[in-house]
Amino acid sequence: MAFGITGCGRRCDLRVGIGDSMNHRSLFRTLARDALANDLRMIELTQMSAWAGNISADALPVLGVVTPQERVSPETFDMFERSTLLQVVVKRLGGDELEDDLDADADAIEICVCAAIMGAGYRCFPEDLTLALNGDGEQRIGTAIVNFRVTYHRGLDGQS
């Protein structure tokens, strides 16, 4: 691993630019968003930060990347394994092929996200996939939620 010292004396990871300005969860979201923005299938989706409530059909298709949870397990007195839940959510309009479209989205997401985060030196594995179809309104809207578990080690001082 390549490390440097920041201006305030903290060690930073030079492999991926982690230092005072970016924590690991932010890094994982950035890596996932950047990889998805460069995928031929995902490029058609508008990337949004986390959203609350409903998205209008006019805004679809959209994609969001969030890190809503992190588990912490002690390994030694001062080193902890951290396991971050990274979620990629896709919402899109569709017809009869909506479920197939969401399956293809999920496959593309898994390939992009795992490659990007593993390429940065972190363990990243798909955890589960949830598809939801809503045809209550005038249009069918489908949602795919792809969960990943990203694991890394960090001390209480924030250093890897």
N, C-alpha and C positions, 0 to 999 in steps of 0.2 A: 504494500500500500504506500502511496505517496502522500506525505503530509507536509503542510506548511504552517507557519504561525501567523495569525492575523494581527492587526494593529493593537488589539487589546490583550494580546498574549494567549488567545485561544487557539488550539490546534484546529486546522481545517483539512478536509479530505480533498486533495487536489485532483483525484480521479474525476469527480463530478461537481466540484465547486461548492461543496458544503462548507459553510463557515457561519459567521455571525448573521448574515442576511437571509439564510434559507435553512429551515429545519428539514428533517428527513421526510415528514409527511408532505410538505410543500414540494420537495424534490420529486417524490413519487408521483404527485399529481401533474407536475410539469413534464416529467418524462412521458407519462401516459398521454397527456394532451398533445405533446409534440409528435409522438409516434402516430397517434390517430389522425392528426392533421395532415400527415404525409401519406396516409393510406388511400389508395384509389377508391375504395368503397366508402370510407368514412369522410372523405373530403367534401362530400355533398351535404353533410350534416352541419348545422350551425352549432358551434361549441358555446355553451353557457356555463357560467359558474353555477353552483348549487341553486336550485329554484325551490320555492315553497308554493304549494297549491297547484292549481291547474295551469297548463300552458294552452294558449289558444291554438286552434287548428291551423291558423294562418302562419304561426311561427314554426310549425313542424316541417321537416324532421330536425330534432335537436339531440345533442349529446352533452352529458355532464359527467365530470369526474370528481369524486369526493372521497375523503378519508374520514368516515364517521366514528371510527373506533380504533383503539390500540390497546392490546393486552401487554402487560409487563410481567415477566417472570424473572426472579433473581437467579443468577448463575453462580455468582460469588458475592462477597460482601459489597463490592463496589461495581459489579458489572451485571447488566441485565439483558435478557433477550427481549426484544420488542417485536411484536407481531401486529402489523397494521392492516386493517381491513380497507382495501381500496375498492371502490365501486365505480363501475362505468354504467351509466344509464342512457338508453336510447329510447326516444319516443318518436313514432312516425305514424302517418296516415297509411291506410292500405285497404286493399280489397280482399279477394279470395286468397291471394298469395301472401297475406300479411305475416302469418306465422313463419312461412319459409323465408321471407325477407328478414325477420328478426333472428332466425337461426343463422342466416348468412352473416348478419351483423355481429352476432355473438362469436362466431368463428373468427372473423376478422379482428375483433377486439382482443380475443385471447392471443392470437399470433402477435399482434402489435405490442400489447402491453407486456407480455412475458419477455419478448425479445428486448424491448427497451430497458426494462428494469433489471433483467439478468445481465444485459450488456453493460450496465453501470456497476455490476458487482454485487447485487443483492439477490437473495432468494425470493422468487415470485412464482406462485402457482395458482391456477384457477381453483376456486373453492366451490362455487355453485353458480347456477344460472336460473333466473326466474323470468318467465314470460307471462305477460298479462294482456288479454285482449278485451277491449271495451267497445261494444257496439250499441250502447244505450242511446247515443245521440244520433245525429244525422250521418255521421261518418264513423268508420271503424278506426280506432286508435290503438296501437300496440305499444307495449313497453317491454324492453329487455333490460334486466339488471344482471350484470356480470360481476361477481365478487371474486376478488383476488386476496391472497394472504401474502404480504411482503414481510420478510423477517430480517432483522439485523440486530447487532449488539451495540449497546451504548452504556457508558457509565453514568453515574449521577451528575458528573460534571459536564455532561453533554457530548463527551468525546467518544468516538468510535473505537 
